[in-house]
């Protein structure tokens, strides 16, 4: 904060406190000390307001708030660059609370940090801890049940974009992921977008009207196989999803697939390394356990979603 704005805040706050104090005592001094039948002279729908002073307890409450404000502004930050006599900062307060939490919960996480993810995923207590971490840090995108939403992958099945092994999940959590589906309109044109969308839908067994599937296949083989493979089954090393199943991250309708081809997609999974290795380990185990409910996870990393 610059010296100008610091001085501005100090001056404005001080002036307002002085004016409020003056107004409170000035109006009190001009009023009768006892209850009277005198009115303010105003009438509203035949109702007149008596000109009586505030009850003493109410007046003293106003005085107490002003005194409290002055004491607070002396002890704590609030007057520009003034840090307060106590030197309190919200950063230090936050760090103190984090340190206390770490001291309390570190032994709990330490029980699992050296265990293999597969073993942690079978521990009910560990899964419950991981579920709470997920609800706090991940549910806003993937949902409280981890089944995702439009543009956010379902984590509770066996279909994976970047791979579903414990190591791959942990890498995703630690480093994040950045989708890189380029826009193809300028390359293949509107007709190419429509034909390619129809061909991609056909890989998943969906039918499309008024499309040239052969033309779409040729465009796909020329431009798309580098990432998605000749059969459209994807590549988890590149984050290229499987186009030959019935799982669609951005929708399976003709319009939605054309939109993906026309403008591309740029989904982003933020890195969560700030949580610390112990919490990442627990989250990995929890996410891994979700996909175990319906069967074993494929270590080949069958792509999840589109």
C-alpha positions as CSV (number, residue, x, y, z in Angstrom):
1,X,0.0,0.0,0.0
2,X,1.3,3.4,-0.9
3,X,1.9,6.2,1.6
4,X,-0.9,8.2,0.0
5,X,-3.6,5.5,0.4
6,X,-2.3,4.7,3.9
7,X,-2.7,8.3,4.9
8,X,-6.1,8.6,3.2
9,X,-7.5,5.6,5.1
10,X,-6.1,6.8,8.4
11,X,-7.5,10.3,7.9
12,X,-10.9,9.1,6.7
13,X,-11.3,6.6,9.6
14,X,-10.2,9.2,12.2
15,X,-12.6,11.8,10.9
16,X,-15.5,9.5,10.8
17,X,-14.9,8.3,14.4
18,X,-14.7,11.9,15.6
19,X,-17.9,12.9,13.7
20,X,-19.8,9.9,14.9
21,X,-18.8,10.6,18.5
22,X,-19.7,14.3,18.2
23,X,-23.1,13.5,16.6
24,X,-23.9,11.0,19.4
25,X,-23.2,13.4,22.3
26,X,-24.5,16.5,20.5
27,X,-27.9,15.0,19.9
28,X,-27.9,13.6,23.4
29,X,-27.2,17.0,24.9
30,X,-30.0,18.7,23.1
31,X,-32.7,16.2,24.3
32,X,-34.8,16.2,27.4
33,X,-33.5,13.9,30.2
34,X,-37.0,12.7,31.0
35,X,-39.9,11.3,29.0
36,X,-42.2,14.0,27.7
37,X,-45.3,14.4,25.5
38,X,-43.3,16.7,23.1
39,X,-43.2,15.4,19.5
40,X,-40.8,15.9,16.7
41,X,-43.4,17.7,14.7
42,X,-43.6,15.0,12.1
43,X,-46.7,13.2,11.3
44,X,-47.0,10.0,9.3
45,X,-50.6,8.8,8.5
46,X,-51.7,10.5,11.7
47,X,-49.0,8.9,13.8
48,X,-46.7,11.3,15.6
49,X,-43.2,10.6,16.9
50,X,-42.3,11.6,20.5
51,X,-39.1,13.6,20.9
52,X,-37.7,11.4,23.7
53,X,-34.0,10.6,24.3
54,X,-32.5,7.2,23.7
55,X,-32.7,4.8,26.7
56,X,-29.6,5.1,28.7
57,X,-28.5,1.5,28.0
58,X,-28.9,2.1,24.3
59,X,-26.8,5.3,24.5
60,X,-24.1,3.5,26.5
61,X,-24.0,0.7,23.9
62,X,-23.2,3.2,21.2
63,X,-20.4,4.6,23.4
64,X,-19.1,1.1,24.0
65,X,-18.9,0.4,20.2
66,X,-16.9,3.6,19.7
67,X,-14.5,2.7,22.5
68,X,-14.1,-0.8,21.2
69,X,-13.4,0.6,17.7
70,X,-10.6,2.8,19.0
71,X,-9.0,0.0,21.1
72,X,-9.3,-2.4,18.1
73,X,-7.6,0.0,15.7
74,X,-4.7,0.5,18.2
75,X,-4.2,-3.2,18.8
76,X,-4.8,-4.6,15.3
77,X,-4.2,-3.5,11.6
78,X,-6.9,-1.3,10.2
79,X,-5.3,2.2,9.9
80,X,-3.5,2.1,6.6
81,X,0.0,0.6,7.1
82,X,-0.3,0.6,10.9
83,X,0.3,-3.1,11.9
84,X,-1.2,-2.7,15.4
85,X,0.5,-2.9,18.8
86,X,0.1,-6.7,18.8
87,X,1.6,-7.1,15.3
88,X,-1.2,-9.6,14.3
89,X,-1.5,-10.7,10.7
90,X,-3.9,-13.1,9.0
91,X,-1.1,-15.0,7.4
92,X,0.5,-15.8,10.7
93,X,-2.9,-16.7,12.1
94,X,-3.6,-19.1,9.2
95,X,-0.1,-20.6,9.5
96,X,-0.6,-21.2,13.3
97,X,-3.8,-23.0,12.6
98,X,-2.3,-25.1,9.9
99,X,0.7,-26.0,12.1
100,X,-1.7,-27.1,14.9
101,X,-3.7,-29.2,12.5
102,X,-0.5,-30.7,11.1
103,X,0.7,-31.6,14.6
104,X,-2.7,-33.2,15.4
105,X,-3.2,-35.2,12.2
106,X,0.4,-35.9,11.0
107,X,0.6,-39.2,13.1
108,X,-2.6,-40.4,11.4
109,X,-1.2,-39.8,7.9
110,X,2.1,-41.2,8.9
111,X,0.5,-44.6,9.4
112,X,-0.3,-44.9,5.7
113,X,2.4,-42.9,3.9
114,X,4.8,-45.9,3.5
115,X,2.0,-48.4,2.6
116,X,1.4,-49.3,-1.0
117,X,-1.6,-47.5,-2.5
118,X,-3.4,-50.7,-3.2
119,X,-3.2,-51.7,0.5
120,X,-4.3,-48.3,1.7
121,X,-7.3,-48.5,-0.7
122,X,-8.5,-51.6,1.2
123,X,-8.3,-49.9,4.6
124,X,-11.7,-48.6,5.6
125,X,-10.3,-45.9,7.9
126,X,-7.9,-44.7,5.2
127,X,-10.7,-44.5,2.6
128,X,-12.8,-42.4,4.9
129,X,-10.0,-40.0,5.4
130,X,-9.4,-39.9,1.6
131,X,-13.1,-39.3,1.1
132,X,-13.0,-36.2,3.3
133,X,-9.9,-34.9,1.5
134,X,-11.7,-35.5,-1.8
135,X,-14.9,-33.7,-0.6
136,X,-12.8,-30.7,0.5
137,X,-10.5,-30.4,-2.6
138,X,-12.0,-32.3,-5.5
139,X,-15.8,-32.5,-5.2
140,X,-16.4,-29.0,-6.6
141,X,-15.4,-30.3,-10.1
142,X,-15.9,-34.1,-9.9
143,X,-18.9,-34.1,-7.6
144,X,-19.3,-35.5,-4.1
145,X,-19.8,-39.0,-5.6
146,X,-16.7,-38.5,-7.9
147,X,-18.9,-39.3,-10.9
148,X,-18.0,-36.1,-12.7
149,X,-20.1,-33.8,-14.8
150,X,-19.9,-32.2,-18.3
151,X,-16.2,-31.6,-18.9
152,X,-15.1,-33.3,-15.7
153,X,-14.3,-37.0,-15.8
154,X,-16.0,-39.7,-13.9
155,X,-13.5,-41.1,-11.4
156,X,-15.7,-44.0,-10.2
157,X,-15.4,-46.3,-13.3
158,X,-12.6,-48.1,-15.0
159,X,-12.2,-45.7,-18.0
160,X,-9.2,-43.3,-17.8
161,X,-7.7,-40.5,-19.9
162,X,-4.3,-40.4,-18.3
163,X,-4.2,-43.9,-16.9
164,X,-5.7,-45.5,-13.7
165,X,-2.7,-47.2,-12.1
166,X,-1.7,-45.8,-8.6
167,X,1.4,-44.2,-10.1
168,X,-0.5,-42.5,-12.9
169,X,-3.2,-41.2,-10.5
170,X,-0.6,-39.8,-8.1
171,X,1.2,-38.1,-11.0
172,X,-2.1,-36.5,-12.1
173,X,-2.7,-35.2,-8.6
174,X,0.9,-34.0,-8.1
175,X,1.5,-32.4,-11.4
176,X,-2.0,-31.7,-12.8
177,X,-3.0,-32.3,-16.4
178,X,-3.6,-30.0,-19.4
179,X,-5.8,-31.2,-22.2
180,X,-4.7,-30.2,-25.7
181,X,-7.4,-31.0,-28.2
182,X,-6.7,-28.5,-31.1
183,X,-9.3,-26.8,-33.2
184,X,-9.6,-28.3,-36.7
185,X,-12.1,-26.0,-38.5
186,X,-9.3,-24.1,-40.3
187,X,-7.7,-27.3,-41.4
188,X,-10.6,-29.5,-42.5
189,X,-13.4,-27.0,-43.1
190,X,-17.1,-27.2,-42.2
191,X,-17.7,-30.3,-44.4
192,X,-14.7,-32.0,-42.9
193,X,-15.9,-31.2,-39.4
194,X,-19.3,-32.8,-40.1
195,X,-17.9,-35.9,-41.8
196,X,-15.3,-36.4,-39.2
197,X,-17.8,-36.0,-36.4
198,X,-20.0,-38.6,-38.0
199,X,-17.1,-41.0,-38.4
200,X,-16.0,-40.5,-34.7
201,X,-19.6,-41.2,-33.6
202,X,-19.6,-44.3,-35.7
203,X,-16.6,-45.7,-33.8
204,X,-18.8,-45.7,-30.7
205,X,-21.7,-47.3,-32.6
206,X,-23.7,-44.1,-33.1
207,X,-25.4,-43.3,-36.4
208,X,-25.3,-39.9,-38.0
209,X,-27.4,-38.5,-40.9
210,X,-26.2,-36.8,-44.0
211,X,-22.5,-37.5,-43.5
212,X,-19.8,-39.1,-45.7
213,X,-18.3,-41.6,-43.4
214,X,-15.6,-42.6,-45.9
215,X,-14.5,-38.9,-46.2
216,X,-14.6,-38.7,-42.4
217,X,-12.4,-41.8,-42.1
218,X,-9.8,-40.4,-44.4
219,X,-9.6,-37.1,-42.5
220,X,-9.4,-39.1,-39.2
221,X,-6.6,-41.3,-40.6
222,X,-4.7,-38.2,-41.8
223,X,-5.1,-35.9,-38.8
224,X,-6.2,-37.8,-35.7
225,X,-4.4,-41.1,-35.5
226,X,-1.2,-39.5,-34.1
227,X,-3.0,-39.1,-30.8
228,X,-6.1,-41.3,-30.9
229,X,-4.6,-44.3,-32.8
230,X,-5.8,-45.9,-36.0
231,X,-8.8,-47.5,-34.3
232,X,-9.6,-44.4,-32.2
233,X,-8.8,-46.1,-28.9
234,X,-6.6,-43.3,-27.5
235,X,-3.3,-43.0,-25.8
236,X,-3.0,-42.4,-22.1
237,X,0.6,-41.1,-22.5
238,X,-0.8,-38.2,-24.4
239,X,-4.1,-37.9,-22.6
240,X,-5.9,-38.8,-25.8
241,X,-9.2,-40.4,-24.9
242,X,-10.8,-43.5,-26.3
243,X,-13.2,-42.5,-29.1
244,X,-14.6,-46.1,-29.6
245,X,-16.5,-46.5,-26.3
246,X,-19.7,-45.0,-25.0
247,X,-18.1,-42.5,-22.6
248,X,-18.2,-38.9,-23.6
249,X,-16.7,-36.1,-21.5
250,X,-18.2,-33.3,-23.6
251,X,-21.3,-35.0,-25.0
252,X,-22.0,-37.5,-27.8
253,X,-24.6,-35.6,-29.9
254,X,-23.7,-34.6,-33.4
255,X,-23.6,-30.9,-32.4
256,X,-21.4,-31.5,-29.4
257,X,-18.9,-33.6,-31.3
258,X,-18.7,-31.0,-34.1
259,X,-18.2,-28.3,-31.5
260,X,-15.2,-30.3,-30.1
261,X,-13.7,-30.7,-33.6
262,X,-14.5,-27.1,-34.6
263,X,-13.1,-25.3,-31.6
264,X,-11.0,-27.8,-29.7
265,X,-11.1,-28.5,-25.9
266,X,-8.8,-27.2,-23.2
267,X,-9.7,-28.9,-20.0
268,X,-7.4,-28.3,-17.0
269,X,-6.7,-30.5,-14.0
270,X,-4.9,-28.3,-11.5
271,X,-1.9,-29.7,-9.6
272,X,-2.6,-30.5,-6.0
273,X,1.0,-30.9,-4.8
274,X,0.4,-28.1,-2.2
275,X,-1.5,-30.7,-0.2
276,X,1.7,-32.5,0.7
277,X,2.8,-36.0,-0.1
278,X,0.9,-37.6,2.7
279,X,-2.4,-36.2,1.7
280,X,-1.7,-36.9,-2.0
281,X,-1.1,-40.5,-1.0
282,X,-4.4,-40.8,0.7
283,X,-6.3,-39.1,-2.1
284,X,-4.6,-41.5,-4.6
285,X,-5.8,-44.4,-2.6
286,X,-9.3,-43.1,-2.4
287,X,-9.6,-42.4,-6.1
288,X,-8.1,-45.8,-6.8
289,X,-10.6,-47.5,-4.5
290,X,-13.5,-45.9,-6.4
291,X,-12.6,-47.7,-9.6
292,X,-12.1,-51.0,-7.7
293,X,-15.8,-51.2,-6.9
294,X,-16.8,-52.4,-10.4
295,X,-13.7,-54.4,-11.1
296,X,-10.0,-54.3,-11.3
297,X,-8.3,-51.2,-12.8
298,X,-6.5,-51.8,-16.0
299,X,-2.8,-50.9,-15.7
300,X,-2.8,-50.2,-19.4
301,X,-4.8,-47.1,-18.6
302,X,-7.9,-47.4,-20.7
303,X,-8.8,-43.8,-21.5
304,X,-11.6,-42.2,-19.5
305,X,-14.0,-39.8,-21.3
306,X,-13.7,-37.5,-24.3
